[in-house]
Amino acid sequence: MGLEWLKPGAFFGSILYALIGVVVFWLAFVVIDKITPYDLWQELVEKQNVALGIVVGAMCLGISVIVAAAVHG
């Protein structure tokens, strides 16, 4: 296994791709929040809509898988 991941190029490259992945995920979530006809935060927190929470969680997992696949190559 070795310590190849500790080399500065690999380490900072991983950090950079992780940050890019988080930013892309956040932007995708904001876009989806804007195109929905209601306020996601109000529905999830104030009205405690469990069904919407499950759908939003599945959407987050889907976006995460897509971003991870894009970053991985």
C-alpha positions in Angstrom: 0.0 0.0 0.0 2.8 2.4 0.8 2.6 6.1 1.6 1.9 7.4 -1.9 -1.2 9.3 -0.7 1.0 11.4 1.6 2.9 12.9 -1.3 2.0 16.6 -1.5 0.6 16.4 -5.0 -1.7 13.5 -4.2 -2.7 15.0 -0.8 -3.6 18.5 -2.1 -5.2 17.1 -5.2 -7.5 15.0 -3.0 -8.3 18.0 -0.9 -9.0 20.1 -4.0 -11.3 17.4 -5.6 -13.1 17.0 -2.3 -13.8 20.8 -2.1 -14.9 20.9 -5.8 -17.3 17.9 -5.1 -18.8 19.7 -2.1 -19.3 22.9 -4.0 -20.9 21.1 -7.0 -23.2 19.2 -4.5 -24.1 22.4 -2.8 -24.9 24.2 -6.1 -27.0 21.3 -7.3 -29.0 21.3 -4.0 -29.6 25.1 -4.3 -30.8 24.7 -7.8 -33.2 21.9 -6.9 -34.4 24.0 -3.9 -35.1 26.9 -6.2 -37.1 24.9 -8.8 -39.3 23.2 -6.2 -42.7 25.0 -5.8 -42.3 25.2 -2.0 -39.7 26.0 0.6 -37.8 22.8 1.4 -36.5 24.1 4.8 -39.9 25.0 6.0 -41.4 21.7 4.9 -38.6 19.6 6.5 -38.1 21.5 9.7 -41.3 23.3 10.6 -43.9 20.9 9.2 -41.6 17.8 9.7 -42.6 16.3 6.4 -41.0 12.8 6.6 -41.8 11.8 3.1 -40.1 14.9 1.7 -37.1 14.2 4.0 -36.7 10.8 2.5 -37.0 12.1 -1.1 -34.4 14.9 -0.3 -32.1 12.4 1.3 -32.3 10.1 -1.8 -31.7 13.1 -4.0 -28.6 14.0 -2.0 -27.3 10.5 -2.3 -27.9 10.5 -6.0 -26.1 13.8 -6.5 -23.2 12.6 -4.3 -22.8 9.4 -6.4 -22.8 11.4 -9.6 -20.2 13.9 -8.3 -18.0 11.1 -6.9 -18.1 9.3 -10.3 -17.2 12.5 -12.1 -14.3 13.2 -9.8 -13.1 9.7 -9.8 -13.1 9.5 -13.6 
